[in-house]
Amino acid sequence: MEDKVCLDSDFLIEFLKNNPEAREWLSQNSGMELATTSINVFELYYGEYKNRGDAEVDALNEFLKHLIILNITSEIAKKAGEEAAILEKSGKALDFRDLLIGMTALYNGYSLKTNNKKHFGRIRTLKVI
């Protein structure tokens, strides 16, 4: 199994909603280096502020302390721009947030744990689990 895994928003949301499968996966893989991206953090906070309350935001704050947060750099933005152009030319364009999430994971040497394997699988050389 992978030793460095970046967790996508869809997986993290399932975990935070106490989904047994997500909790089990995280429990079984707790020895890995686990991360998420700053874009995923934005998506999680957006959802909490939009749909829930301060208690859930506090819980999210605590949870995120246990993950490495991968940030976008200008080099990642450059690589993502290149990948976006390639995907668009081939008729397989991705939402820019997803492209940046995938490229941030890839650039930092992480596999991506997501429930949307088909979607993220369009990014060349990204290992999707």
Buried (B, 14 or more C-beta within 10 A) or exposed (E): EBEBBBBBBBBBBBBBEEBEEBBEBBEEBEEBEBBBBBBBBEBBBEBBEEEEEEEBBEEBEEEBEEBBEBEBEEEBBEBBBEBBEBBEEEEEBBEEBBBBBBBBBBBBEBBBBBBBEEBBBBBEEBBBB
